[in-house]
Amino acid sequence: MIVVTGATGQLGRLVIKHLISKVDASNIIAAVRTPEKAGDLSALAVQVREADYSRPETLKTAFAGAEKIILISSSELGQRAEQHMNVIEAAKSEGVSLIAYTSLLHADTSPLGLAAEHIETEKYLKESGVPFVLLRNGWYTENYLASVASSIEHGAFIGSAGKGKISSAAREDYAQAAAVVLTSEEPQAGKVHELAGDQSYTLTDLAALISRESSKEIPYVNLPEHEFKGALVGAGLPEPFAALLANSDTGASKGGLFDEQGELSSLIGRSTTNLSEMIKAVLA
Ligand SMILES: NC(=O)c1ccc[n+]([C@@H]2O[C@H](COP(=O)([O-])OP(=O)(O)OC[C@H]3O[C@@H](n4cnc5c(N)ncnc54)[C@H](OP(=O)(O)O)[C@@H]3O)[C@@H](O)[C@H]2O)c1
């Protein structure tokens, strides 16, 4: 039995999709905070169980009979370390043979503020004694694609990443890698997978691609972190999320989202999803 937590999220759904292509759906448990959102997952014949990271009593029941668990990091910033500890404790008490955790690229040396909760979780995993594998996911390309429409509307792509190169990949790529790791014949306990896209680009490169695909001149405008954050708040993003994105861009300017080891494409046995194709899809 393989449990996927956060299974109603965007990454979780894709992990389930890829797992179903490898193992029988009846051996997959979709562990979800909100079962009402999981009707489509039930329709795939996977078992849906309630699992709220903040309610430990739901976790033990959700993990009963599990052999492996993929802990998809929570989206509730600031609460994540404690929530992940709850998951690890429940997994331990159910005697699982492997926890795969979706951490952050180069979490141990990352300049991104986001890394702190991942480092804490990785430390807790080590101390727990439960066998674990780290899926240190790089940036989702989708994070930047969310700004394509507004960049065209405003005539500029803004950010704080300077000349930092970003090796992002699609959620689809990371999800497939997770399914490969969870079903691998090769022992995974103790492994650290640094996962990033095959193409590395600066935001200037990204703006040039948007310009080419949209046939409009969209320059990249680099802003100090506080100005970028202010622009995101002005565009309607909640302050903590705007702060996170702006801080992550500054981290990218220091090389925090760059990696050219090619481990992701090697795991999934294909190139990571092409950036231009993703931009085209957004514009379409
Ligand atoms: N590498 C990157 O670029 C990047 C970018 C964004 C996020 N992330 C991380 O990757 C994770 C997955 O990404 P995503 O795109 O799939 O995010 P997402 O679509 O926002 O999904 C997050 C999932 O976490 C679940 N969740 C939140 N709080 C929970 C709780 N207390 N108990 C149980 N489940 C809870 C949500 O449940 P509901 O469906 O009930 O809301 C949802 O299913 C994120 O949560 C975040 O940690 C990484």
The ligand as an ORCA input file, in Angstrom:
! r2SCAN-3c Opt
* xyz 0 1
  N       8.699     23.746     -5.467
  C       7.839     24.709     -5.677
  O       7.979     25.556     -6.570
  C       6.613     24.791     -4.833
  C       5.655     25.751     -5.111
  C       4.505     25.772     -4.350
  C       4.351     24.853     -3.328
  N       5.304     23.944     -3.072
  C       5.167     22.912     -2.011
  O       4.711     21.734     -2.632
  C       3.462     21.315     -2.051
  C       2.583     20.736     -3.128
  O       2.394     21.703     -4.136
  P       0.997     21.870     -4.833
  O       1.215     22.703     -6.003
  O       0.334     20.535     -4.979
  O       0.203     22.700     -3.726
  P      -1.380     22.812     -3.552
  O      -2.065     22.555     -4.847
  O      -1.630     24.086     -2.846
  O      -1.715     21.580     -2.591
  C      -1.383     21.602     -1.244
  C      -2.041     20.417     -0.597
  O      -1.720     20.441      0.790
  C      -2.895     20.084      1.474
  N      -2.874     20.548      2.840
  C      -2.726     21.806      3.294
  N      -2.859     21.825      4.625
  C      -3.110     20.547      5.002
  C      -3.375     19.935      6.237
  N      -3.430     20.623      7.381
  N      -3.570     18.591      6.250
  C      -3.536     17.870      5.123
  N      -3.322     18.401      3.915
  C      -3.126     19.739      3.869
  C      -4.005     20.754      0.704
  O      -5.253     20.172      1.040
  P      -6.664     20.778      0.512
  O      -6.834     20.226     -0.877
  O      -7.652     20.250      1.468
  O      -6.529     22.275      0.520
  C      -3.564     20.426     -0.712
  O      -4.017     19.165     -1.085
  C       2.909     22.597     -1.413
  O       2.032     22.272     -0.377
  C       4.159     23.299     -0.944
  O       4.629     22.766      0.279
  C       6.430     23.876     -3.816
*
